[in-house]
Amino acid sequence: MKKYFLLATFFIFPSAGVSCAQEQVYEIDASQVAGREPQLIPFSGINPQGVKLSANNRFFLKNDQPWFPLMGELHYNRVPPQDWESGILKMKSAGLAIIATYVFWNEHEIAPGVWDWKANRDLRKFVELCSKHHMYVWLRIGPWAHGEQLHGGHPDWIATMPGKRSNDPAYIAAAAKLFNQIGAQVRGLFFKAGGPVIGIQLENEYAGGQAAHISKLKEMAQASGMQPVFWSVTANTVFDQDKMEVIPLQGSYCYRGWEPGGGGPTADFLYGDDQWIMGDALGKLFYNPALFPRGLCEQGAGSQMTYQNRFVVEPQVEAAHLQNQVGRGMNMIGYYMFHGGTQTPGLKEPGLPESYDFQAPIGEFGIIRPSYQQLKILHHFINDFGSMLAAMPQVEPGHPVRDVRNTKDLRFIARVKDNSGFLFLMNTQVRIPMPDKKVAVSVKLEHETIRFPSVTLKGQTSLVLPFNLRVGNLLVKYATAQPLAKIHTGNTTTLFLVKPEGVDPEIVVAKSDGSLIKAPLLVNKPIVFAGVLHQQLRVVLLSRQDAENSWRTTINGKEVLLVTAADLINDGKSLQLQQLADRLFNLKVYPKDAIDLKKNNNIHTGVSGIYTYYSISVAAYRPDVYPRLKKDRAVVSLPASLPERVNDLLLKISYLGGSAAASQEGRLLTDNLFNGTPWWFSTGRYCGKGDLHFDVRKWQDEIIGVDLDRMQRAKVKGAVIEKITVIPQYKINIRL
């Protein structure tokens, strides 16, 4: 491990316009960051433990400090109750702090005056599980919701009511009963009473109504006992902004299930100010964005396909979309959906499948997708640097890219406060391949200009670079690697960075005496910079693969970073690692003493650099499962149960056709719309309940959005199941 105590290399920051090797230098002027001090808005609450939540007109606050919350949608009614806890924990492991969920009216009032709050409709139990694992909750109570639910969530007799979605007395009386029911279910679970519910959304996408209706709904919800910290509406909702009753939260989808083939190139990858992107996405604004904090309730993490409309969600595109939102000034991210599910029989919107998988980071069966890993990198960054980031206004260059088809010029923006900030670079555009770019950027600050050295920005990537970043008592002048996380242990702050593809990164650090030191960064070769009062900064560069496999969590009250290719779930008492096919688990732990596993025949341990590493093996499992295929049909006989070391048994179903359906004992379980990718089907919840039957339906000519070669194969070969591969998902538990 290299240590740097004295000045090794003086580094001169060239002024704007100076270039190396005849290269163009992109410039951004952040010498005079515009904007007045944030103004508090009337939303606040303190829980019995003394934690305070509030907001100003730019960002949210926790204990009066800037807070950048991450939220994700999971619909309790669309996930079996036995899977709620693992879903909640997977969302927590991804770095989310809030779980949002619709409360669909027609899910609960199953006949006039007949209410069902049991089994997968047990809202109270779901919220209590969120509380158990220290996750906040944001309820979206309607009365109208959409969410691909039949009638937008309205019961049949409400859907035919002439005065629905207005202050018509009959509708208000019916909606008041719904709110009273919801209020009773979550009584005592609001933040101010020590519970997890911090927010409530009223209505949804209410662009064609009257502002007075939102005021009336809030009044009714309060009368039913609902007292959250934050009240919200979607940004394309009419409301009375002068009353400051609700916070408008935005929606943004780069894959759009309502457009042919998921849509074309969108403006979601062009940095801009808040009003500009909303004008593009929503068409019209109903409020002044300067009055409210900038946040999203529907950042598209996937999208819903229909019987006619198909597409494939690319994980790197979803990650770039998130990076763009953060760069443009968003200070709250709420995903729709983060965890997929299955529609309630008879309650799906016409034209949609039974599956509500959404191609989400966590799929219908709880399977973690590559998008989860890529988003998690930015989540770690937001959680560890969000208190700085949230307070930083965005600064655009003088001539920003505004054409979605411009693949030549660099898309970039900065977020800056007190001469410190982050530079956001974008080289991804949905539906358009982007070429590699060799770029250098100068950031002009009030008293200096930071010139980043030339880097290669690979196509289909994005990058965040820090400048004048205070870490411990040392100042990182810049680094050409992306911040991932920081952990304080004793007198050492460890800064984890991610190596960009195609870049040999470097770091420049300013010591307390003003001297500068420049050092190359090498993967897994930590370097240490000494500060004053025996403080030091350790910098660790991770490969992109290790960054995607990193998990930022807490063990016995201590902040840790774990690196493992397995999925990780931390319930506070144990770590569970889950891994497909591979029965050998490898785990790296920082700090070294965070976990203490004794060596035995199945566990090998040692020290590797800053980590303790463990290799843990479990016995192989060879399930006696042999799918029986007959062209467009298959039968799979399942074991009665799975051994302790196996978490699940997955089927990778490769097929051609229009769609496929799964059933058991004559009951339709779910379906899958063919988009050219295999169907991953989890069998764990169906073991011991009879054979699984899979049926493929033929290709329909009206289907659009599928790759032309695969579409042609489906037409020529007809409906056929080509192969079913049976794959065990192993698990281990590590007690804490």
C-alpha positions in Angstrom: 0.0 0.0 0.0 1.5 3.3 -1.0 1.5 6.2 1.4 1.8 9.9 0.4 3.0 12.2 3.1 4.9 14.9 1.2 4.3 16.8 -2.0 5.2 14.4 -4.8 4.2 16.4 -7.9 3.2 20.0 -8.2 0.1 20.2 -10.5 -0.8 23.4 -12.3 -4.4 23.9 -13.2 -4.4 25.4 -16.7 -6.9 28.1 -17.5 -10.0 27.5 -19.6 -9.2 27.0 -23.3 -5.7 25.5 -22.8 -5.7 22.1 -24.4 -3.4 19.2 -24.8 -2.6 17.4 -28.0 -4.8 19.7 -30.0 -7.9 18.5 -28.2 -11.0 20.6 -27.7 -11.7 21.4 -24.1 -15.3 21.7 -23.1 -16.0 24.5 -20.7 -18.5 25.2 -18.0 -18.7 28.4 -16.0 -19.7 27.8 -12.4 -18.0 30.9 -11.1 -21.3 32.5 -10.0 -23.8 29.8 -9.1 -27.2 31.4 -9.3 -30.0 31.0 -6.7 -30.9 32.4 -3.3 -30.9 30.5 -0.1 -33.5 27.7 0.0 -36.8 28.6 1.7 -38.6 26.2 4.0 -42.0 25.0 3.0 -44.8 23.9 5.4 -44.0 20.2 5.6 -42.3 18.8 8.7 -42.6 16.2 11.4 -40.6 14.8 14.4 -40.9 11.2 15.5 -40.7 10.0 19.1 -37.0 9.3 18.7 -36.3 12.9 17.8 -35.7 12.4 14.1 -37.0 15.4 12.1 -38.1 15.3 8.4 -38.8 18.5 6.5 -38.3 20.2 3.1 -37.5 23.4 1.5 -38.1 24.6 -2.1 -35.1 22.7 -3.4 -34.5 19.6 -1.4 -35.7 17.4 1.5 -34.1 17.6 4.9 -33.4 15.1 7.7 -32.5 16.6 11.1 -32.3 19.9 9.3 -29.5 18.6 7.0 -29.9 18.1 3.2 -31.3 14.6 2.5 -31.4 12.9 -0.8 -34.0 10.1 -0.4 -34.3 7.1 -2.7 -37.7 5.4 -3.1 -39.0 2.4 -5.0 -42.4 1.0 -5.8 -43.5 -2.4 -4.6 -47.2 -3.3 -4.7 -48.1 -5.5 -1.8 -51.2 -6.8 -3.5 -49.2 -8.1 -6.5 -46.6 -10.0 -4.4 -47.4 -13.1 -2.3 -47.2 -12.2 1.5 -44.5 -14.8 2.1 -42.3 -12.9 -0.3 -42.9 -9.4 1.1 -40.0 -9.5 3.6 -37.4 -10.6 1.1 -38.6 -8.0 -1.4 -38.4 -5.2 1.2 -34.9 -6.4 2.2 -33.7 -6.6 -1.4 -34.9 -3.0 -1.9 -33.0 -1.9 1.2 -29.9 -3.7 0.0 -30.1 -1.7 -3.2 -29.8 1.5 -1.1 -33.4 2.6 -1.1 -34.8 4.2 2.0 -38.6 4.5 1.1 -41.0 1.9 -0.3 -44.0 3.4 -2.2 -47.1 1.4 -2.9 -50.5 2.0 -4.4 -53.6 1.2 -2.4 -56.0 0.2 -5.1 -59.7 0.8 -4.2 -61.1 -2.1 -6.2 -58.5 -4.4 -4.6 -60.2 -3.9 -1.2 -63.8 -3.0 -1.7 -64.8 -6.2 -3.5 -68.5 -5.4 -3.4 -70.3 -2.3 -2.2 -69.6 -2.0 1.5 -67.6 -5.3 1.6 -63.9 -4.8 2.4 -61.0 -7.2 2.2 -57.7 -6.4 4.0 -56.5 -10.0 4.4 -53.7 -12.1 2.9 -51.9 -10.3 0.0 -54.3 -7.3 0.7 -53.1 -6.9 4.3 -51.8 -3.4 4.1 -51.1 -3.1 7.8 -48.9 -6.2 7.9 -47.0 -4.9 4.9 -46.3 -1.5 6.4 -45.3 -3.2 9.7 -42.7 -5.3 7.8 -41.3 -2.1 6.3 -41.1 -0.6 9.8 -39.4 -3.8 11.1 -36.6 -3.2 8.6 -36.4 0.5 9.1 -37.8 1.4 5.7 -40.0 4.5 5.3 -43.3 4.2 3.4 -45.1 6.5 0.9 -48.7 5.5 0.3 -50.4 6.3 -3.0 -54.1 6.3 -1.9 -55.9 7.5 -4.9 -58.9 7.3 -5.0 -58.0 7.0 -8.6 -54.6 5.5 -9.2 -54.1 3.9 -12.7 -51.1 1.6 -12.1 -52.4 -0.7 -15.0 -55.3 -1.6 -12.6 -58.8 -2.1 -14.0 -60.7 1.2 -14.1 -57.5 2.8 -12.6 -58.4 1.2 -9.3 -62.0 2.3 -9.2 -64.6 -0.4 -8.4 -67.0 -1.2 -11.2 -69.8 0.9 -9.6 -67.6 3.9 -9.1 -66.2 3.6 -12.7 -69.7 4.2 -14.0 -70.4 7.1 -11.7 -71.0 10.4 -13.6 -69.2 12.5 -11.0 -66.1 10.4 -10.4 -62.8 12.2 -9.8 -64.5 15.4 -8.8 -66.1 17.0 -5.8 -69.5 15.5 -6.7 -71.2 14.6 -3.4 -71.8 11.0 -4.3 -68.2 10.4 -5.3 -66.9 12.2 -2.2 -69.1 10.2 0.1 -67.8 6.9 -1.5 -64.2 8.0 -1.5 -64.5 9.1 2.2 -65.3 5.5 3.1 -62.2 4.3 1.3 -60.0 6.8 3.2 -61.6 5.9 6.5 -60.8 2.2 5.7 -57.2 3.1 4.8 -56.9 5.3 7.9 -58.0 2.5 10.1 -55.5 0.1 8.5 -52.5 2.3 9.1 -53.5 3.9 12.4 -50.5 4.5 14.6 -48.1 3.8 11.7 -47.4 7.4 10.8 -43.9 8.9 11.3 -45.0 11.3 14.0 -46.3 8.4 16.0 -43.1 6.4 15.6 -44.2 4.5 12.4 -42.7 4.4 8.9 -45.3 6.2 6.8 -43.8 9.6 5.9 -45.8 10.4 2.7 -49.2 10.2 1.0 -49.9 10.8 -2.6 -53.4 12.0 -3.5 -55.0 11.1 -6.9 -52.7 10.5 -9.9 -52.1 12.4 -13.2 -55.0 14.7 -12.5 -54.4 17.1 -15.4 -58.0 17.5 -16.4 -59.8 18.2 -13.1 -60.2 21.0 -10.6 -57.6 22.1 -8.0 -60.3 22.1 -5.4 -60.6 18.3 -5.7 -57.0 17.8 -4.4 -57.8 20.1 -1.4 -60.9 18.2 -0.7 -59.1 14.8 -0.8 -56.4 16.0 1.6 -59.1 17.3 4.0 -60.8 13.9 3.8 -57.6 12.0 4.4 -56.7 14.1 7.4 -60.2 13.5 8.8 -59.6 9.8 8.5 -56.5 10.0 10.7 -53.8 10.2 8.0 -51.1 12.5 9.2 -47.9 12.1 7.1 -45.0 14.5 7.0 -45.3 14.9 3.2 -48.4 15.2 1.0 -47.8 14.8 -2.7 -49.3 14.7 -6.2 -47.9 13.7 -9.6 -46.5 16.7 -11.4 -49.1 16.6 -14.2 -51.8 17.3 -11.7 -53.9 20.5 -11.3 -53.6 21.8 -7.7 -53.6 25.2 -5.9 -49.9 25.9 -5.4 -50.7 29.0 -3.3 -52.1 26.8 -0.6 -48.8 24.8 -0.4 -50.8 21.7 0.5 -49.0 19.2 -1.6 -45.6 18.6 -3.2 -45.6 17.8 -6.9 -43.3 14.9 -7.8 -42.4 14.1 -11.4 -42.5 11.1 -13.7 -40.0 10.2 -16.4 -39.7 7.1 -18.5 -37.0 6.5 -21.1 -38.9 3.3 -22.1 -42.5 4.1 -22.7 -44.9 1.2 -22.8 -47.6 3.5 -24.2 -45.6 4.3 -27.3 -44.9 1.8 -30.2 -41.9 -0.4 -29.4 -41.3 1.4 -26.1 -40.8 4.7 -27.9 -37.9 6.3 -29.7 -35.0 8.5 -28.6 -36.1 10.7 -25.7 -34.8 13.9 -24.1 -34.1 12.0 -20.9 -30.4 11.9 -21.8 -30.0 15.6 -22.4 -29.1 17.5 -19.3 -31.2 20.5 -18.8 -33.0 22.5 -16.1 -36.1 21.3 -14.4 -38.7 23.1 -16.5 -37.2 22.0 -19.8 -37.3 18.3 -19.2 -40.8 18.5 -17.7 -42.1 20.4 -20.6 -40.8 17.7 -22.9 -42.2 14.8 -20.8 -45.5 16.3 -19.6 -46.3 18.9 -22.2 -47.5 21.4 -19.7 -46.7 22.6 -16.2 -49.4 23.4 -13.6 -47.1 25.0 -11.0 -43.9 27.0 -10.5 -41.1 24.5 -10.0 -39.1 27.0 -8.1 -41.5 26.7 -5.1 -41.0 23.0 -4.5 -38.2 20.5 -4.0 -37.1 18.6 -7.1 -38.1 15.0 -6.9 -39.5 12.1 -8.8 -42.2 9.6 -7.8 -42.0 7.7 -11.1 -38.5 7.3 -12.4 -39.0 4.5 -14.9 -37.0 1.5 -13.8 -38.4 -0.6 -16.7 -41.8 -0.3 -18.3 -44.9 -2.4 -18.9 -45.3 -4.3 -22.2 -48.7 -5.0 -23.7 -50.0 -7.8 -25.9 -49.3 -5.7 -29.0 -46.3 -3.7 -27.8 -42.9 -5.2 -26.9 -39.4 -4.0 -26.2 -36.3 -4.9 -24.2 -35.1 -2.7 -21.3 -31.3 -2.3 -21.4 -29.7 -2.0 -17.9 -27.0 0.5 -18.9 -29.7 2.8 -20.3 -31.6 2.7 -17.0 -28.4 3.6 -15.1 -27.6 6.5 -17.5 -31.2 7.8 -17.2 -30.8 7.9 -13.4 -27.4 9.7 -13.7 -29.0 12.2 -16.0 -31.8 13.0 -13.5 -29.3 13.5 -10.7 -27.2 15.7 -12.9 -30.1 17.9 -13.9 -30.9 18.7 -10.3 -33.3 16.0 -9.0 -33.0 15.6 -5.2 -35.4 12.7 -4.7 -35.6 9.6 -6.8 -38.7 7.4 -6.7 -38.8 4.4 -9.0 -41.8 2.9 -10.8 -41.5 -0.1 -10.6 -38.5 -1.2 -8.5 -40.1 -4.6 -7.7 -42.4 -6.3 -10.2 -45.4 -8.5 -9.4 -48.4 -10.3 -10.7 -51.8 -8.9 -11.5 -54.8 -9.9 -9.3 -57.1 -12.1 -11.4 -59.8 -10.0 -13.0 -58.3 -6.7 -12.0 -55.8 -5.9 -14.8 -56.2 -3.2 -17.3 -57.5 -4.6 -20.7 -54.7 -5.3 -23.2 -52.1 -6.1 -20.6 -50.6 -9.4 -19.5 -51.2 -11.2 -16.1 -47.6 -10.5 -15.3 -46.6 -7.1 -13.8 -42.9 -7.9 -14.1 -42.3 -4.4 -15.6 -38.7 -5.5 -16.5 -38.0 -4.0 -13.1 -34.7 -4.3 -11.2 -36.3 -6.9 -9.0 -38.6 -9.0 -11.2 -42.0 -10.5 -10.7 -40.5 -13.5 -8.8 -38.0 -11.5 -6.8 -35.1 -12.2 -9.2 -32.5 -9.5 -9.2 -31.6 -8.2 -12.7 -28.4 -6.5 -14.0 -30.2 -3.1 -13.8 -30.3 -3.5 -10.1 -26.5 -3.9 -9.9 -25.9 -0.9 -12.2 -28.4 1.4 -10.4 -26.9 0.3 -7.0 -23.6 2.0 -8.0 -25.3 5.3 -8.2 -27.4 4.6 -5.1 -24.2 4.1 -3.0 -22.9 7.4 -4.4 -26.2 9.2 -3.6 -26.4 7.8 -0.1 -22.8 8.6 0.9 -22.6 12.0 -0.9 -26.2 13.0 -1.1 -26.1 15.5 1.8 -23.6 17.5 -0.2 -25.2 16.8 -3.6 -28.7 17.8 -2.6 -27.6 21.3 -1.7 -25.7 21.8 -5.0 -27.6 23.7 -7.8 -27.0 22.5 -11.3 -25.0 24.6 -13.8 -25.3 24.1 -17.5 -22.6 24.9 -20.1 -23.1 27.8 -22.4 -24.2 25.7 -25.4 -25.8 22.5 -24.1 -26.8 19.7 -26.4 -30.5 19.9 -27.2 -30.8 17.5 -30.1 -31.4 13.8 -29.1 -29.8 12.7 -32.3 -26.6 14.7 -31.7 -24.1 11.9 -31.1 -21.0 14.1 -31.7 -21.0 16.7 -29.0 -20.5 16.0 -25.3 -23.5 16.2 -23.0 -22.4 17.5 -19.6 -23.5 19.5 -16.6 -22.2 20.3 -13.1 -23.7 20.5 -9.7 -21.8 23.1 -7.6 -21.9 24.7 -4.2 -19.1 26.7 -2.4 -16.6 25.8 -5.3 -17.2 22.1 -4.7 -19.1 19.7 -6.9 -19.6 16.9 -9.3 -19.2 16.9 -13.1 -21.7 14.7 -15.0 -20.8 13.3 -18.4 -23.3 11.4 -20.6 -22.6 9.2 -23.6 -25.8 7.2 -23.7 -29.0 7.8 -25.7 -31.8 5.3 -25.7 -32.4 3.8 -29.1 -29.2 5.5 -30.6 -25.7 4.0 -30.4 -23.2 6.5 -29.2 -19.6 6.5 -30.4 -16.6 6.7 -28.0 -15.5 10.3 -27.2 -12.1 11.6 -26.0 -12.9 14.7 -24.0 -11.4 17.1 -21.5 -13.6 19.5 -19.4 -12.7 22.7 -17.6 -14.9 23.9 -14.7 -14.5 27.6 -14.0 -15.0 28.3 -10.3 -14.9 31.6 -8.4 -11.2 31.6 -7.7 -9.8 28.9 -9.9 -10.4 26.7 -12.9 -10.3 22.9 -12.6 -9.2 21.3 -15.8 -9.9 17.6 -15.9 -7.3 15.7 -18.0 -8.5 14.0 -21.2 -10.5 10.9 -20.7 -12.1 8.4 -23.1 -15.9 8.3 -22.5 -16.9 5.0 -24.0 -20.2 4.7 -25.9 -23.2 3.6 -23.9 -21.7 4.8 -20.6 -22.0 7.8 -18.3 -19.6 9.2 -15.7 -19.6 11.3 -12.6 -16.3 13.1 -11.6 -15.7 15.0 -8.3 -13.9 18.3 -7.8 -12.9 20.1 -4.6 -14.5 17.2 -2.7 -13.8 17.4 1.0 -13.2 13.9 2.4 -12.2 13.9 6.1 -9.8 16.8 6.5 -8.3 16.4 3.0 -9.5 18.0 -0.3 -9.7 16.0 -3.5 -9.1 18.6 -6.1 -10.3 16.1 -8.7 -10.3 12.5 -9.7 -10.9 10.9 -13.1 -12.8 8.0 -11.5 -16.4 7.9 -10.2 -17.1 8.2 -6.5 -18.9 5.1 -5.1 -18.8 5.3 -1.3 -16.9 6.5 1.8 -16.4 4.8 5.1 -14.9 6.2 8.3 -13.0 3.9 10.6 -10.9 5.3 13.4 -8.7 8.1 12.0 -9.1 6.9 8.4 -11.6 7.8 5.8 -11.7 5.3 2.9 -12.9 6.7 -0.4 -14.0 4.0 -2.9 -13.9 5.0 -6.6 -15.0 3.2 -9.7 -12.6 2.8 -12.7 -14.3 4.0 -15.9 -13.9 1.7 -18.9 -11.0 2.8 -21.1 -9.5 5.3 -18.6 -6.3 5.2 -16.6 -7.5 7.3 -13.7 -5.6 9.7 -11.5 -6.3 11.7 -8.4 -5.1 15.1 -7.2 -5.3 15.8 -3.4 -4.7 19.1 -1.6 -3.2 18.9 1.8 -4.0 21.3 4.7 -0.9 23.4 3.8 -2.2 24.0 0.3 0.3 21.7 -1.4 -0.9 19.4 -4.1 -0.2 15.7 -4.8 -1.0 13.8 -7.9 -1.1 10.0 -8.0 -2.2 7.4 -10.5 -5.1 5.1 -9.4 -4.7 1.3 -9.9 -7.5 -1.2 -9.3 -7.3 -2.7 -5.8 -4.0 -0.9 -5.1 -4.9 1.4 -2.2 -3.0 4.7 -1.6 -3.0 6.7 1.6 -2.8 10.5 1.9 -1.8 11.8 5.4 -3.7 14.7 6.8 -3.4 16.7 10.0 -4.0 15.4 13.5 -3.1 11.9 12.4 -6.1 11.8 10.1 -5.6 10.0 6.7 -7.5 9.4 3.5 -7.3 6.0 1.9 -8.4 5.8 -1.7 -9.4 2.5 -3.3 -10.1 2.0 -7.0 -12.6 -0.7 -7.8 -13.1 -2.4 -11.1 -16.5 -1.9 -12.7 -17.4 -5.5 -11.9 -16.4 -5.2 -8.2 -18.5 -2.0 -8.1 -21.5 -3.7 -9.4 -20.9 -6.5 -6.9 -20.5 -4.0 -4.0 -23.0 -3.8 -1.2 -23.1 -0.8 1.2 -24.7 -2.0 4.5 -24.5 -1.9 8.3 -23.3 -4.7 10.5 -23.5 -4.4 14.3 -23.9 -0.7 14.0 -20.8 -0.2 11.8 -20.8 0.9 8.2 -19.2 -1.7 5.9 -18.7 -2.4 2.2 -19.0 -6.0 1.0 -18.0 -7.3 -2.4 -19.7 -10.5 -3.7 -21.2 -11.6 -6.9 -24.1 -13.1 -4.9 -27.3 -11.3 -4.0 -27.1 -10.0 -0.5 -29.9 -9.7 2.1 -29.2 -8.2 5.6 -32.0 -8.6 8.0 -29.9 -7.2 10.9 -29.4 -10.7 12.5 -27.7 -12.5 9.6 -26.5 -12.0 6.0 -28.0 -14.2 3.4 -26.2 -14.7 0.1 -28.1 -16.1 -2.8 -26.4 -17.2 -6.0 -27.5 -18.9 -9.2 -25.8 -22.2 -10.3 -22.5 -21.6 -8.5 -22.2 -23.3 -5.1 -19.0 -21.5 -4.2 -19.6 -18.1 -2.5 -16.8 -15.5 -2.4 -17.1 -12.5 -0.1 -14.7 -9.6 0.5 -15.3 -7.6 3.7 -14.2 -4.0 4.6 -13.3 -3.2 7.4 -11.5 -6.5 8.0 -13.1 -7.1 11.4 -16.7 -6.5 10.4 -17.4 -10.2 10.2 -15.7 -13.0 12.0 -16.2 -16.4 10.5 -14.2 -19.3 11.9 -12.4 -21.6 9.4 -13.8 -25.0 8.8 -14.1 -27.6 6.0 -16.5 -25.4 4.0 -15.0 -22.0 4.8 -11.6 -20.7 3.7 -10.5 -17.2 4.9 -7.7 -14.9 4.5 -6.6 -11.3 4.0 -6.4 -9.5 0.7 -5.3 -5.9 0.8 -7.9 -3.9 2.8 -10.3 -6.8 2.9 -10.9 -10.0 4.7 -12.1 -12.6 2.2 -14.1 -15.7 2.6 -14.8 -18.6 0.3 -17.7 -20.7 1.4 -19.0 -23.8 -0.4 -22.2 -25.7 -0.1 -23.0 -29.2 -1.4 -24.2 -29.5 -5.0 -27.9 -29.9 -5.6 -29.0 -32.0 -8.6 -32.8 -31.7 -8.7 -34.7 -34.6 -10.1 -36.5 -32.3 -12.5 -36.7 -33.2 -16.2 -39.0 -30.9 -18.2 -41.2 -32.8 -20.7 -41.4 -30.7 -23.9 -43.9 -31.2 -26.7 -43.5 -28.4 -29.2 -45.6 -25.6 -27.7 -46.2 -27.2 -24.4 -44.1 -28.4 -21.4 -44.8 -30.1 -18.1 -42.4 -29.7 -15.2 -42.8 -32.0 -12.1 -41.4 -30.2 -9.1 -39.9 -31.6 -5.9 -42.0 -31.5 -2.8 -39.6 -29.1 -1.1 -36.1 -27.7 -1.5 -33.1 -28.4 0.7 -32.0 -25.8 3.2 -29.0 -24.7 1.1 -31.2 -24.0 -2.0 -33.2 -20.8 -2.0 -35.1 -21.4 -5.2 -35.2 -23.4 -8.4 -35.4 -21.4 -11.5 -36.4 -22.4 -15.0 -34.8 -20.6 -17.9 -37.4 -21.0 -20.7 -36.3 -20.3 -24.2 -39.3 -20.2 -26.6 -40.7 -18.7 -29.8 -44.2 -17.4 -30.1 -46.4 -14.5 -29.1 -46.6 -15.3 -25.4 -46.4 -18.1 -22.9 -48.6 -18.9 -19.9 -47.9 -20.9 -16.7 -50.6 -22.9 -14.8 -50.8 -25.3 -11.9 -53.7 -27.6 -11.1 -55.8 -25.8 -13.8 -55.1 -22.3 -12.2 -53.4 -19.6 -14.3 -50.4 -18.4 -12.4 -48.9 -15.7 -14.7 -47.8 -15.2 -18.3 -44.9 -13.8 -20.3 -44.9 -11.7 -23.4 -42.2 -12.7 -25.9 -39.7 -9.9 -26.6 -36.8 -12.1 -27.8 -35.4 -12.9 -24.3 -35.8 -16.0 -22.2 -38.5 -16.3 -19.6 -37.0 -16.7 -16.1 -39.5 -18.5 -14.0 -39.2 -19.1 -10.2 -40.6 -22.4 -9.0 -40.0 -22.0 -5.2 -43.4 -20.8 -4.3 -45.1 -23.7 -6.3 -43.1 -26.7 -5.0 -45.3 -29.4 -3.5 -48.5 -28.2 -5.2 -48.6 -30.2 -8.4 -47.0 -30.1 -11.9 -46.3 -26.8 -13.7 -47.8 -26.5 -17.2 -46.4 -24.1 -19.8 -48.2 -23.3 -23.0 -46.9 -21.1 -25.8 -49.4 -19.1 -27.9 -48.6 -18.4 -31.5 -47.2 -15.2 -32.9 -49.7 -12.5 -33.8 -49.0 -10.2 -36.7 -50.1 -7.1 -34.8 -47.2 -7.5 -32.3 -44.5 -4.8 -32.7 -41.2 -4.0 -31.1 -39.5 -7.4 -31.3 -36.1 -7.8 -33.0 -36.8 -8.5 -36.7 -34.7 -11.7 -36.8 -36.4 -13.2 -33.7 -39.8 -12.1 -35.0 -39.1 -13.9 -38.3 -38.0 -17.0 -36.5 -41.2 -17.0 -34.4 -43.3 -16.7 -37.6 -41.5 -19.4 -39.4 -41.1 -22.0 -36.6 -44.4 -21.3 -35.0 -45.1 -21.6 -31.3 -42.4 -23.8 -29.8 -40.5 -24.2 -26.5 -36.9 -24.7 -27.6 -35.3 -25.5 -24.2 -35.9 -25.3 -20.4 -32.9 -25.2 -18.2 -33.2 -26.0 -14.5 -31.0 -23.8 -12.4 -30.7 -24.0 -8.5 -30.2 -20.8 -6.6 -28.0 -21.6 -3.7 -27.9 -19.7 -0.4 -25.8 -19.4 2.7 -26.6 -17.6 6.0 -23.9 -15.8 8.0 -25.0 -14.9 11.5 -24.0 -11.5 12.7 
